[in-house]
Amino acid sequence: MRTGLLALSLATWCAVPTAAQLTVYISADMEGIAGLSATDDPIGRRLMTAEVNAAVRGAFEGGATSVIVNDAHGTHANLLQDELDPRVTLLRGSLKPYGMVEGLDSTISAVVFIGYHGRAGSAGSFAAHTGSGRVGDVRVNGVSLGEGGLNTMFAAWFGVPVVFVSGDVVAVQQIRDLIRTVEGQAVKTGIWDNAVRTMLPDSAQAAIQRGVSAALRMRRARFIPTVETPFEVEMEFTSHLYADIAEGIPGVRRVDYTTVAFTTDEYPAAYRMIRVLYKHLTP
């Protein structure tokens, strides 16, 4: 019998490694960056780069021996490379099989999310969405997950803890609903969908640096949500047109007017199909 994903009641525990090698993986989005009320703001790329740099400084202060940064917003080509901390390895470009979590595997010691937002339909979250505007909801074994949740489960598949998240207040709370031990820094609150109440960038960056450093220094046991197979994925679209197209993909079945579903035993395969469904379908 399938027991499913029971993120709030079942868990495995691990400690952030104290060995010589501590590789920190940073997945960076833009909607949850302090000071931004639009992702096309001319200073958006600079502010995103500055927050990532703050997280990188915190990671090295906290004991990291290497840091991988995945530019994970929109085109995945936002971070200003001439301003980015030179100690990092950068993943860039949107045509990556695993998108926001490309390169995340069992060799990673700890994961950090920067600039995250709430899942589609989240009141009080700036520019809330899941993958793209065509998605109304994504459910994995009955649990509604946004980008942060989907990425958290990807890390959990490899036994890697998410130790810190920054973004708007809803995004931070949604990750905390999955991981009770995660450290977080809310830097803004959405006002409807196109305005925010925000910390100023300098203050947010200082708080993120402190938070990441503290999260890594704690060395305490970390909660990792349980992932149990098979994975039953349901994707609800905002238009039936996407469901019309998606049900033609082998293994994808129609559930109702706007919803399709598929089942797989491998979470990376589930994640990759979810990405295809929200990003690459064209009516």
C-alpha positions in Angstrom: 0.0 0.0 0.0 1.3 3.4 -0.9 1.9 5.5 2.2 2.9 8.6 0.3 4.7 11.8 1.2 3.9 12.6 4.8 6.2 15.6 5.3 4.8 16.7 8.7 4.7 13.3 10.5 7.5 11.1 9.1 11.1 12.0 8.9 14.7 11.0 8.7 17.3 12.9 10.6 20.9 13.9 9.7 23.5 16.3 10.9 25.2 18.9 8.7 28.6 17.4 8.1 31.5 18.5 10.2 34.1 16.9 8.0 36.7 18.7 6.0 34.5 19.0 2.9 31.3 20.9 3.3 29.7 21.8 0.0 26.8 24.3 0.1 24.3 24.6 -2.7 22.4 27.9 -3.2 19.3 28.0 -5.4 18.5 31.6 -6.1 15.1 33.0 -7.4 14.2 36.7 -7.8 10.6 37.3 -6.6 11.7 37.0 -3.0 14.6 39.5 -3.2 14.3 42.4 -0.8 13.5 45.8 -2.4 11.8 44.4 -5.6 8.2 45.0 -6.4 8.7 43.8 -10.0 11.1 41.3 -11.5 11.8 43.5 -14.5 13.1 46.3 -12.2 16.3 47.6 -13.7 18.2 47.0 -10.4 16.7 43.5 -9.9 19.7 41.6 -11.2 22.1 43.7 -9.0 20.0 43.2 -5.9 19.7 39.5 -6.6 23.4 39.2 -7.0 24.0 41.1 -3.7 21.7 38.8 -1.8 23.4 35.7 -3.2 26.8 37.2 -2.3 25.5 37.7 1.3 24.5 34.0 1.4 27.9 33.0 0.0 29.7 35.0 2.7 27.6 33.4 5.3 28.2 30.0 3.9 32.0 30.4 4.1 31.8 32.0 7.5 29.7 28.9 8.6 32.4 26.5 7.5 31.7 25.8 3.8 34.7 24.6 1.8 32.9 25.2 -1.5 29.7 26.8 -2.7 27.6 26.1 -5.8 25.2 28.7 -7.0 22.3 27.9 -9.3 20.8 31.0 -11.0 17.2 29.8 -10.9 14.9 32.6 -12.0 13.3 33.0 -15.4 16.0 32.8 -18.0 18.4 31.5 -15.3 20.8 34.2 -16.6 20.3 36.9 -14.0 23.3 37.0 -11.7 25.9 39.6 -12.6 29.0 37.5 -13.0 31.4 40.4 -12.7 29.9 41.2 -9.3 29.4 37.6 -8.0 31.7 36.3 -5.3 34.6 34.7 -7.2 34.8 31.7 -4.9 31.6 30.1 -6.2 30.8 27.7 -9.0 27.9 29.1 -11.1 25.2 27.2 -12.9 23.5 29.4 -15.5 21.0 29.1 -18.3 17.4 27.9 -18.3 17.7 24.7 -20.5 18.9 22.6 -17.6 17.2 19.2 -17.1 16.4 19.9 -13.4 16.1 23.7 -13.5 16.1 25.2 -10.1 17.9 22.2 -8.6 20.3 21.3 -11.4 23.5 19.9 -9.9 21.9 19.0 -6.5 22.8 15.5 -5.6 24.2 13.4 -2.7 27.6 15.1 -2.8 26.0 18.3 -1.5 26.2 18.9 2.3 23.5 21.5 2.8 21.0 23.5 0.6 20.1 27.2 0.8 17.2 28.9 -0.9 17.5 32.6 -1.7 14.8 34.9 -3.1 11.9 32.4 -2.9 8.1 33.1 -3.2 5.0 31.3 -2.3 3.2 28.6 -4.4 0.5 29.4 -6.9 -2.6 30.9 -5.2 -0.8 32.0 -2.0 -2.4 35.1 -0.6 0.2 37.6 0.8 3.0 36.3 -1.4 4.5 38.6 -4.0 4.1 37.2 -7.6 3.1 33.8 -6.2 3.2 31.0 -8.8 4.5 27.5 -9.3 6.8 27.2 -12.2 4.8 29.4 -14.5 1.5 31.3 -14.7 -0.1 28.3 -16.5 -0.1 26.2 -13.2 -2.9 26.4 -10.6 -1.5 23.8 -8.3 1.0 20.9 -8.2 0.2 18.0 -5.8 2.7 15.2 -5.0 1.0 12.3 -3.2 -1.8 14.7 -2.3 0.4 17.4 -0.8 0.2 20.8 -2.5 3.8 22.0 -3.2 5.2 25.2 -4.7 8.7 25.6 -6.1 10.2 25.6 -2.7 8.4 22.4 -1.7 9.2 20.6 -4.9 12.9 21.6 -4.5 12.9 20.6 -0.9 11.7 17.1 -1.8 14.4 16.9 -4.5 17.0 17.5 -1.9 15.3 15.0 0.4 15.5 12.4 -2.3 19.3 12.6 -2.0 19.3 12.8 1.8 20.4 16.5 1.8 19.0 19.0 4.3 17.7 22.4 3.4 19.1 24.6 6.2 18.1 28.1 5.3 15.5 30.0 3.2 15.0 33.6 2.4 12.2 35.3 0.5 8.7 36.6 1.3 7.0 35.7 4.5 4.7 33.1 2.8 7.6 31.3 1.1 9.5 31.0 4.4 6.4 29.7 6.2 5.7 27.1 3.5 9.2 25.7 3.7 8.9 25.6 7.5 5.7 23.7 7.2 7.8 21.0 5.5 11.0 21.3 7.5 10.6 22.3 11.2 14.3 22.8 11.7 14.9 25.2 8.8 16.3 28.6 9.5 14.6 31.4 7.6 14.7 35.2 6.9 11.5 36.8 5.6 12.6 40.0 3.8 9.2 41.1 2.4 5.5 40.7 2.5 3.2 40.9 -0.5 0.5 43.5 -0.9 -1.9 41.9 -3.3 0.2 40.6 -6.2 2.2 43.6 -7.4 3.3 45.5 -4.4 5.4 44.7 -1.3 6.3 45.8 2.2 10.0 45.2 2.3 13.2 45.4 4.3 15.8 47.6 2.6 18.4 45.7 0.7 21.4 46.4 3.0 19.5 45.2 6.1 18.2 42.1 4.3 21.6 41.1 3.0 23.1 41.5 6.5 20.4 39.3 8.0 20.8 36.7 5.3 24.6 36.5 5.8 24.1 36.1 9.6 21.3 33.5 9.1 23.2 31.3 6.6 26.3 31.4 8.8 24.4 30.5 11.9 22.5 27.7 10.2 25.7 26.0 9.1 27.5 26.5 12.4 24.7 25.0 14.5 25.7 21.5 13.4 22.5 20.2 14.9 20.2 17.4 13.6 18.2 18.4 10.6 14.8 17.3 9.6 14.5 15.9 6.1 10.9 15.2 4.8 10.3 11.6 4.1 9.9 10.6 0.4 8.2 7.3 -0.3 7.5 5.8 -3.6 5.6 5.7 -5.9 5.1 9.4 -6.5 1.6 10.3 -7.7 1.8 13.8 -9.3 -1.2 15.9 -10.2 -0.9 19.2 -12.1 -3.8 21.5 -12.3 -3.6 24.1 -15.1 -5.2 27.5 -15.3 -6.5 26.6 -18.7 -7.9 23.3 -20.1 -5.7 23.9 -23.2 -2.6 22.8 -21.4 -4.3 19.7 -20.1 -5.5 18.9 -23.6 -1.9 18.9 -24.8 -0.4 17.2 -21.8 -2.6 14.1 -21.9 -1.0 13.2 -25.2 2.3 12.6 -23.5 2.9 8.9 -22.8 2.2 8.1 -19.1 0.2 11.3 -18.5 -3.5 10.8 -17.9 -6.4 13.2 -17.8 -8.0 13.7 -14.3 -10.6 16.4 -15.0 -11.1 19.5 -17.2 -7.9 21.2 -16.2 -5.9 18.5 -14.3 -3.5 15.8 -15.5 -1.6 13.2 -13.5 1.2 10.7 -13.8 3.0 8.2 -11.5 6.7 7.4 -11.2 9.0 5.6 -8.7 11.9 8.1 -9.1 11.5 11.7 -7.8 14.1 13.2 -10.2 12.0 11.8 -13.0 8.8 13.3 -11.5 10.6 16.6 -11.1 11.7 16.6 -14.7 8.3 15.8 -16.0 6.7 18.6 -13.8 9.2 21.0 -15.4 8.3 19.9 -18.9 4.6 20.3 -18.1 4.8 23.8 -16.7 7.5 25.2 -19.0 7.4 23.6 -22.4 3.8 23.1 -23.4 2.5 25.4 -26.1 -1.1 25.5 -27.3 
